[in-house]
Amino acid sequence: MDKYDSISPLDYRYYSGEIFDKLQPYLSENAAIRYQLMVEVALVMALAEKRICSSKIAGEIEAAAKKVTAAEVYEEEKRIKHNIRALVNCIRRKVSAEAKPYVHFTATSNDITSTSESMRIRDAVVKVLLPELAELERILIEIAEREKNTLQIGRTHGQHAEPITFGFTIASYVSRLGGRILKIKDAADELRGKFSGAVGAYNASSLFIKDAEKFEEFVLEKIRMKPGSHSTQLVEAEYITDLMHAIVSAMGVMANISDDMRHLQRSEIAEVYEEFGAEQVGSSTMPHKRNPINFENVKSMWKEFAPRMITVYADQISEHQRDLTNSASSRFNTEIVAAAVISASRLKKVMSRLKVDKASLKNNFDKSSSVIAAEPAYILLASLGHPDAHETARKLTLEAGKTGKGFEDLLLKDRKLKPYLKRLTKQQLDILKNPEKYTGLASEKTGNVCREWRGKLGIK
């Protein structure tokens, strides 16, 4: 099929090239069938080791499973209208009459699907998503460390606030993304499988195996999985719910980074900019445009996938031991993983090319430098016993705005304030006269945060 005949934008627009090569082994339908076959093989190998069937039979079934394709399974499903029985039939056609009874022996469909879905999503997260996020984190750390002393005006409510550094701005995201990486890793490690039968009570396996719970552990060990503490026909939904939440919240952090960088590229702000390719076009009609499309795309991807958490939460609900209301909806969990990988890959590339315009940073700072000293002035006056320090400082900022005079000049020449001001230390006066020095611990905090997350994530 021509990829442009696809319906999903993930397929024809985003899921291609390098991303396709990385994710196809885990998230494609071919991968889904391959992982289901791995579980079927693990089962028969365990049966052989428990002497319920011979090792020859187990080997025969293993060899047959390697020859089964997704295409033939889907053709069989069209005939019988059941996906896992179709898988089983495709294996059975390739083995001897002696081996046929032991294909899928004592298993129910969700012993295979719940376990295989946990396996492939875990592998996609561990082998693709986490490395992409770690590389993004490394890039953010390098920017933060490089710019930890680069003066920037802080902003709250979109308005100029107090001085910080650009590195401090980025360090916030170093910490937030680092926390999400750990949550994703922990949640992926906690994904579970099951081999407890149609209602989770080990009814079928107990007919042949004395300790069916131990047998479940034995089967799952072969594919590096653990059982849940209590499954019905389904593995407990909270394992996958926790992972999807961690992934979507990581996408939220990436969207927030993107939103900030997009705003900082506004023509009126222009504190950062993204390198454009020599032939890259920003607008179909305005040749001068250099639109921040990569940052906008990451935010847009988050807007699409954040609401899907409602579906993930809804999939926690299943009547009694199992219904089919999650059958279609849970299949889209793989798209959440894919979208997170696409976003991380795109963001790491654009952040690695991010340029900081220090002249614009200084120019924007200077726009508010005449009133920045208002906060330290108010706090210092209050510490010296001034009864109405905040109101006094506020009125001086209004006067500065009307007259065009600097706040610090008005402050230092105010006769009523001289008794307080003469008690200030040299260092405190220096802050009032040179507000660019009023950056608190921005530089030190940036360094500490970067060191902390390099250590926690093993980033060199």
N, C-alpha and C positions, 0 to 999 in steps of 0.2 A: 504494500500500500504506500502510495505517495504520502510523505509526512504532512503535506499541506491538505490532505483529506481528513486529518485528525480533527476532533472536536475541541479537545482541551488545549488552551494556550500553553499549559505546561509541556505538552508534547511538541507542538509546532513552533513555539517561540522561545521557550526557556530551557526545555529539557533536551539539550543537543550538545554535540561536541564533547568537550572534556567532562562536563557534568553527566552526560549520558553514559560515558565510559565508566565513570565512577559509581553511578547508582544502578545501572542496569543489572549487575550481578545480584542485587538485593531487592530492588523494588519493582522489577518488571513482572509480567505474568509468567514468563519463562522461569524466573527466579522463584515465584510462589510455588510452582509445581515442583521445581528442583528441591526446595526445602521440605515440601510435603513428602517427597520420596525419601529424603534423608531420615525423616522421622519413622517412616515405614521400615526402613532398613535397620534403624536402631532397635526397633521393636523385635524384629525377627532375630537379630543377633543376640539380644537378651534372652529370647525364648530358647535359642540354641544353647547358650551358656547355662541355662536352668534345666537343660535336657528335656525340654518339652518338644523340641524338634531337633533334627540332626544338624551338625555344622554344614553338611553338604547341602541341605535344603536352604539354610540361611545364605550360603554362598550363591546358590542358584537364584534366589530372590534378589540378592544384592546386585548380581550381574544383570538381571532383567530390569531392575529399577533404573540402571544407567542408560538403558535404551529407550525408556519412555519419554515422549515429548509432550509439550503443552498442547500442541496441535491435535494429537490423537486423543488426549484426555478430553479436550473440548468437543471433539467429534462424538466421542462416546457419551458425553454429558447431554448432547443434543438428543441422543437416542433414549437414554434412561431417565433424564431429568434429575440427576443427583451427582454433584461434583466429586465427592470423595469415593462414592461407589464406582464412578467412572475411572478414577485413578486406580482403584483396586483392580477393576476388570482389566485395565491395560497392563498391569503387572502380571496378573494371572494368565493372560494369553501367552506370555513369554516364558512360562515355567511348566514343569512336568505336572502330571496329575498328582504325584506324591507331594509336591510342594504347594499346590494350590490352597489347601486348607489353612496354611499358616501365614498367608498374606492377610494382614490386617487382623490377625487372630486376637480376640478379646477386646479389640479397640472399638471406640465409637468415633464418628467423624471428627468431633471436636478435640479428641485426643491428638489428632493429627493437625487440624487447622489451628487450634489455639496455640499449640506448641510451636508449629512451624512459623506462625506469624510473629510470635515473640522472638524466635530465633533470628528471622531475617531483619526485623526492625532493629533488634539489638545490634546485629552486625553492621547494618547501614549507619546507625548512629555512632558506633565505636570506630568503625573503619573509615567513614567518610565525613559525617557531620562534625564530630568532635575535633578531628584534625583541621578542618576548615575554620572552626571557631577558635582553635588554639593559635592558628596563624594570624587570624584577625586580631586576637588579643596581643600577640607579639608586636604587630604593627602599631597598635594603639599605645602600647608601653613605650615603644621607641619614639613615637611622636611626643608623648607626655614627657619623657626624660629629656628629649632634645629641646622642648619649649617650656621647661619648668620655670624659667626665669623671664619668659617673654611676657611683658606687661599687657594686660587686657582689662577692659572695663567689664565688671560683672553686670549681669542683667537679671532683674526680677520683674515679673509682669511686663516684660518687653521694654522696661525702662532702665536707664543707667543706674547702677547701684553702687557697689564698692569695688576697688581695684582687686584683681586676682591675677593669675597668669594663664596663658593659653594652655600650658601643660596641666594646670590644675583642672581646667575644663575637661580635658581629655581623660585625666586620671579618674574622674567620676565614672566614666564608662569602662575604664579598665577594671574598676572594682565591681561594677554592676554586671558586666559580661562575665568576669571571672566567677562570680557567684553562680550565675546561670550555668556555666560550663560544669561546675562541680555538681549542681543539681541534676543536670542531664546525665552526667556520668553515673551518679548514684542510682538514678531511676532506671537507666538502661541495665545496670548490673542487677537490679531487682526484678527484671522481667522474668516471668515464670512460665512453666509448661505444666502439662498434666497427663496422666495415664490412669484415670480413675473410672472410666466407663461412662455409660449413658446418663446416669444421674449423679455421678461422682462418688458412689458408695462402693466401688470396686466389685460390683456384683459378678461380672463376667470373669475377671481375673482371679477372683477368690475361688472359683470352681477348680482351678488348677494349681494355684500358688498359695502356700500357707500364709506368707506375709506379703499381701498384695501392695501394701504401702511401701515396703522395702523394694519390691519389684519396680514400682513406679520410679523411685529414686534411682534404681539401677539402670533403667531404660534412659532416663533423662541425663544421667551422668555421661552417657556415650555421646551426647550432643551438647555437652557443656551447659546444661540447664538444671534448674532446681524446681521441685514442685511447689505449688502454693500450699499454704497451711490447710485450706479447705476449698476445694473446687467442687462445683456442681457439674453439669455438662460443660460449663465454661470455667476457664481460669478466672479468678477474682478480677473484676474490671478495674480495680483501683491501681494495679500495677501499670497498665498502659495509660490510664488517666493521668497518673503522676508524671509519666514521661512526656506525654503530649503537652501537659501544662508547662513543664519546664522548657520544652522546645518553643512553644508559642510565646512564653514570657521572654525568652532569649530573643525572639523576633521583635518583641516590643522594645527591648533595649537597642537592637539594631535600628529600628524605626526612629527611636528618639535621637540616636547619634545622627542619623540621616537628616532628620528634621532640623537639628541644630546647625549642621554643616550647610544645609540648604539655605537657611536664613542668613548665616554668616557670609554667604555669597551674594546676597542682595546687592544691587548696584549702590544703594545708599550706605551699605555697611562695608562690603568688599574686604573682609578681614582674611578670608581664605579663598582659594580658587582651585579648580580642578584642571589638570592638564588636558588639553584637547588634542586629538590626532590631527595630523596635517590636512587630512581631507574630511574631517568630521564636520557635519552640518548641524547648527543649533536650531535653525528655524527654516521652514519652507518658503517664507516670504521676507524674513529680516536677516540679511547676511551677517549682521554684526552680533547676533545672539550667541551666547555660550550658556545654554541651559544646563542646570544641575540634574540631568536626567537620571543618573545612576542613583543618587540619593533619593530622588522622587520615586524611582522604581521600587527601592527597598521598602519605603513607607507604604507604597501602594500594595505590595505583596503582603505586608502585615495586615493591612485593612481587609484583604480578602480572607486571610487564614485565621486571624484572631477570633472572628465569630464562629469558626468551626469548633471551637472548644465547647460551645453549647451542645453540639451533637455528641462530642466525646463524653460530656457529662451525662447526656441523655442515655448513652449506651451503658451506663452503670446499672440501668434498670432492666431487668429481665424477669419475666414471670416465673415463679416457682424455680424449677431446676434449669429451665431454659426456654426461651421463645426465639423467634427468628427476626425480631425487630431490629437487631444490630447487624443482620446479614449483609445488607447493602451498605449501610452507613459506615461500619467499621472498615470497610475496604478502602475508604478514602484517607485513613490514617497515614498511609504511605505518602500521600500527596503533601501532608503537613511536613513530613521529614524532607521530602524533595524541595519544597518551598524554602525551608530553613537553609538547606545546603546552597540553593541558588542565591539566596539573599546574602549569606556569609561570603560566598565566593565573589559576588559582585562588590560587596562593601569592602572586602580586603583589598581588591584591586584599586578601587577609587581612593581609598585612604592611603594606600602606598604611593599614590601620585599627588596627594594633597599638598598644596603650597600655601605657606603662611605669609601674608603681606604685612610685614612689621610696620611699614609706614602708615598703612591704613589703621592698624591697631593703635598706634600712637596718636593718629589724628582723631580717632573716635574717643580715645581716652581724654584728649585735650578738650573736647567739647564739654566735658563735665568736670574738668580738673578744678575749676574755680569754686565748686561747691562740694567737692568730695570730702573736704576736711570737716564737714558739718557733723558727721557721726563721731569721729574721735574728739572733736571739740566739745560736743554735748556730754560725752561720757567723762572726759577729763574734768570739765567744769562741775559735773555732778559729784565726782569723786572728791572734789575740793570743797563741797558743801554749798554750791550754788543752789538756791531754792527752786529755780525754774529754768534749768539748763536747756531742756529740750525746746521749750517755747522761744527762748532767746536765740538759740541756733537756727530755729526755723525762720524767725523774722529776719535774721541776717542773710539767709539764703534768698528770701524774697527781695531784700534790698539789693543784693548782688545782681539778681536778675533784672531789676529795674534800672540800676545805674551802670551796669557793665563792669563794676569793680569786682575784684576777686574776694571771695568769702574770707580767705585768710587775712587779707589786708583790712577788711572791715572789722574782723574779730580782734586782730592785734592792736588796732587803733581805738577800740571802744574803751572809753575811760572807766565805765562802770565795771568792766571785766578785768582791768589791770591788776587789782588786788589778788585775783585768782591766777591770772596768767603768769605773774612773777614767781609763783610757787611751782610752776612746771619745770620739769627737768629739761636738760638740753636735748635729750633724745625725744621727749614728748613735743617740744617746740619744733624740732626738725620734721616730725611727722606732719604737723599743721602747716608748715611752710612748703613741704615737699610731699604732696599727697601720693605721688607715684611710689613712695616707700611704704604706703599703708596697705600692704598686701598680706598682712598677718603671717600665717604659716603656709601660704599657698605653695611656695617652692618646696619647703621641707615635707609637707604632706604629700605632694606629688611624688617625691622620691621615695617616701615610706610606702605608699600604696604600690608603686611599681615594683619595689623590692619584695613586698609581701606576695604579690601575685606571680612574680617570676618564681618565687620559692614554692608556692602552693601548686602551681601548674607545671613546674619543671621546665620553664622557658629560659633558654640561655640568652 
